[in-house]
């Protein structure tokens, strides 16, 4: 067998072993139909958790030597890079910082660079070993915890199956509610049907539920077999609820309000302004609308989108 | 062996990861069990009340509001956490903030300025958790169309948390598409997508067994009260009677599209 074949065989074998490792030790990651159970020892779990970092750093050292760096250079490159990548996870959402990952990274670098019997970092072989590079890069990529945007705005495959969209592009501009209107918007009204339900809260005999971005419905739930609608609180931009001692705290776009509940009809106690993030897309969460011009925060809160048809050339 | 010696880099290196999933256990349920007169919520949210303060999440920070006198409601302090925080809850003593990549635990020794106690890595704010004694129950769900929380598994996991630093999974139950869950005494209720609302016996958590199922109840989350169970979804709110080991339907408030 030529050396190339040997390395290829070893790569494939290693991939297989690695897969087996994930089946056995990180079993929950794979299909539940394979009846293998996780190893319950804490030591095994630490190893399982930090293994990617260990592999990462070995990969880096090998890449370095594949590109012709000497043993010592590869060692320092590996050390710096693995430490930097780990520490950077404190500031960037690429993954999580773990002391065990850091130590695993250093161990990997040390092993890769200095264990002579393993002959991992051998600068005499200056030519690139393609199986090694392939394996290093794919392992690093696979073990990274980068998560892509769950709601990407580029076209998906399903879009391509439809006929081409017309050349008229749909443009949207925001509709605003001024801050003055917002601060005047709280009203206690007679109960009405809800279009949908969001956050729910049980306070004593009351069942309080938010209709997202519309308001809050209050029910008398003293008899759960027959909940009775009591009031509807008009509260635009409401998403969250909390309550204590018969006071309901709710958000209304960028404001927080405190509402007194009890035997008397609900009463607004206090509004604290501008404490939540202004979000131009809060009301439009489920629709794939993007404003072509930047929404202007000083005009108010965005309560909808209006389309302005425009021909493209 | 020649291969092992000369090709040990490949041997040590190439572990092909099939999935990009990290761990399971996520944020605790917000139910303010230890507090009187505090409203009980189902799913975790960006608001939580602990003692005399309301804590909210906004712009990557925890904001605290003093609520001892609601008429004097005001911002009391803010601490920066991380950019990807999503949910906050408490267990009567500490705050738990769930983020995309970790769970943060805060002390409220200085109520206006929560102080970071610890951070659990490798935990995503996707999967609901409830705890009872030394056990935690988590649902892992394949959320269609979500790359962050999409995974090839739909299970209920029972985890022994007697040693909080090293939780151990003790049982795994296949389900259809589980989401919110809640506990009432020795019974665990899990919303299982289109397969309805399932009831489990957790008197011996390592032997968790399904007791019954309400197939028509498509819910996203449940709130377990003294004697009733409230099952919620965006379309409606159903209530069930739990007194004396019953599991009987009581009422439903439906939304009107």
Interface residues (C-beta under 8 A of the other chain):
Chain A: X3 X6 X7 X9 X10 X11 X13 X14 X15 X17 X18 X19 X21 X22 X28 X29 X30 X31 X32 X38 X40 X42 X45 X49 X51 X52 X55 X58 X59 X62 X93 X95 X96 X97 X98 X111 X112 X117 X118 X119 X120 X131 X132 X135 X136 X138 X139 X142 X143 X145 X147 X148 X150 X193 X194 X195 X196 X197 X198 X199 X200 X201 X202 X203 X204 X207 X208 X209 X219 X221 X224 X225 X226 X227 X229 X239 X240 X241 X242 X243 X244 X245 X246 X247 X248 X249 X251 X256 X258 X260 X269 X270 X272 X275 X276 X277
Chain B: X2 X3 X5 X6 X7 X8 X9 X10 X11 X12 X13 X14 X15 X16 X17 X18 X19 X20 X21 X22 X23 X24 X35 X37 X38 X39 X40 X41 X42 X43 X45 X46 X47 X48 X49 X54 X56 X58 X59 X63 X65 X67 X70 X71 X72 X73 X74 X75 X82 X83 X84 X100 X101 X102 X119 X121 X122 X140 X145 X146 X147 X148 X149 X151 X152 X153 X155 X157 X163 X166 X168 X169 X172 X174 X221 X223 X225 X228 X230 X232 X233 X234 X235 X236 X237 X239 X241 X250 X251 X253 X255 X256 X257
